[in-house]
Amino acid sequence: MITIDYYGLAAAAMATSFLALLMLSYVRKRTLSVWHALTIGAVAGFAASMAQSYTGLIDWLTLGITGVSTSATLFVLGMGAMCAVMVYNILATRGKTAVR
Amino acid sequence: MGRIISQKNKSKVIRAFRAPSAPVVMSLMALILIIGAPALVSMIDDSAQSEHMIPLGSYTEDDLSAPWVRKMVDAPADADMTFSYISGADNGGTHVFTLNTLANKAYVNAIEGIKIDNSVFDGGVSRVILSFDGSDVLDVRLVTSIPGESYSYVRFVEILDADGVGTNVFVCDLDSYQLTKIKANDLSPGIAIGFNGGFSGVFEMTSETYASTTIPYGEIIVGATGVLLIVCAILATPWVGTTGLTIRRRR
């Protein structure tokens, strides 16, 4: 059971962003409307909450963000690196691809 | 799935299997790693409730342990909620808590602030059993925290007798996440004992701790996954791919 604080929120946002970017990499449509973004965000948020419920994903991310555990911090760094690369690819290819 | 087209006397396999593209493999691998690592740790936690645990006796109480009473919301502001507390360290392992004004026992919602010394968990303890006598306990929580940061808690489970009636004995098996969190800093986890009108004004608490010899698989799996994710991130860049390094030449 985690409590809601800034670190927990940051971890939840990170998990949601990662899943949303992954979903975005499978979307072929090049121009996305606000409604597409909202739908993807909602589905990614739901998936993140399910991942937390069954695996404790956000717990580990919270531990990594606070920096007290080296292994959890490595996990967060890896996830952050994937997010950064996907965002870069999306911007560099003007939305065509997130992973290449 | 393959598609076989017969052309007169000879058969020809047009397309036996189309390998997924590198981006698909990379994104799927990232997803599996992110979800799979904590899931694997959780699965091992569930299946590794070892019966070969070593009993280590009562836990050691932290020097900063300072119990306090959480009052009911309807408790009068001037209600005397002072109490006397005898630590298990001074009483053969039995903690004794007595409310000074027994008439106010109905206002006691919970007792918090009793702390288990952090070094107990460094010694490999992963199971704590608390037995209560004198009052009916509703629930017990182990509250873990990080200095100045977030706290979380894990609930103890009450052991039931053959008739399904609570025995006032609570057990807590800590998972990899909680153990990592406790061992990662010097703060000692606290015990929160909740009552729901079951407080009689006095209660005694004894403890048992159990250790098992396991490797810190949770940290190993999560850390190794982090390294793999960093490698995946490098391979997902336009400059480095699975076939090698791509160097753009200037014309």
Interface residues (C-beta under 8 A of the other chain):
Chain A: M1 I2 T3 D5 Y7 G8 A15 F18 L19 L22 S25 Y26 A51 Y54 T55 G56 L57 D59 W60 T62 L63 G64 T66 V68 S69 T70 S71 A72 T73 L74 F75 V76 L77 G78 M79 A81 M82 A84 V85 M86 Y88 N89 A92 T97 A98 V99 R100
Chain B: A22 P23 M26 S27 A30 L31 L33 I34 I35 A37 P38 A39 V41 S42 I146 E149 S150 Y151 S152 Y153 V154 R155 D175 Y177 T180 K181 A184 N185 G218 E219 I220 V222 G223 T225 G226 V227 L228 L229 I230 C232 A233 I234 A236 T237 P238
